[in-house]
C-alpha cells in the first residue's frame, strides 16, 4: 500500500479530512470533521510508511504482542496509540477494517457517540442544530 492509497483509504470514511499541520507534507493527519481530532497520523520513518492509530489500551497491547510491526506509537501516548508499519506483518484487511475503524470511533466527538448532553443555557436553535448535526452558521441563519 502506498502513502497516497493509505491517505485515500482514510479519507473514504465519512467526515474525514486530511490536514498537514507541520511544515511540508511529511506528516498527514487525517481528522474527523466533527471533533477535529486526528485518527490516523501518516508518516515515513526510516524509509518505511507508518501510521499512528488510536486504540483501546487492551487492544493496543494485544496487537503489539500479535504483530512485530505494531509498536508503541512514535511521538504519541504509548498507552493509547500504536504505530503500524504498513506492508509489514499486519494484513491489509486487518489494518483497513479493524484498526482504522477502531481509531475513528475513538476519535469521534462525544456528541456523535451519544455521550454529551446539551446545556439548557444554549439557545434552542443551537441545541437543535447540534442534535441534527448541522453547523452553527446554519443554525444561526434565519
Rosetta blueprint (number, residue, H / E / L):
1 X L
2 X L
3 X H
4 X H
5 X H
6 X H
7 X H
8 X H
9 X H
10 X H
11 X H
12 X L
13 X L
14 X L
15 X L
16 X E
17 X E
18 X E
19 X E
20 X L
21 X L
22 X L
23 X L
24 X L
25 X L
26 X L
27 X L
28 X E
29 X E
30 X E
31 X E
32 X E
33 X L
34 X L
35 X L
36 X L
37 X L
38 X E
39 X E
40 X E
41 X E
42 X E
43 X E
44 X E
45 X E
46 X L
47 X L
48 X E
49 X E
50 X E
51 X E
52 X E
53 X E
54 X E
55 X L
56 X L
57 X H
58 X H
59 X H
60 X H
61 X H
62 X H
63 X H
64 X H
65 X H
66 X H
67 X L
68 X L
69 X L
70 X E
71 X E
72 X E
73 X L
74 X L
75 X L
76 X L
77 X L
78 X L
79 X L
80 X L
81 X E
82 X E
83 X E
84 X E
85 X E
86 X L
87 X L
88 X L
89 X L
90 X L
91 X L
92 X H
93 X H
94 X H
95 X H
96 X H
97 X H
98 X H
99 X H
100 X H
101 X H
102 X H
103 X H
104 X H
105 X H
106 X H
107 X H
108 X L
109 X L
110 X H
111 X H
112 X H
113 X H
114 X L
115 X L
116 X L
117 X L
118 X L
119 X L
120 X L
121 X L
122 X L
123 X L
124 X H
125 X H
126 X H
127 X H
128 X H
129 X H
130 X H
131 X H
132 X L
133 X L
134 X L
135 X L
136 X H
137 X H
138 X H
139 X H
140 X H
141 X L
142 X L
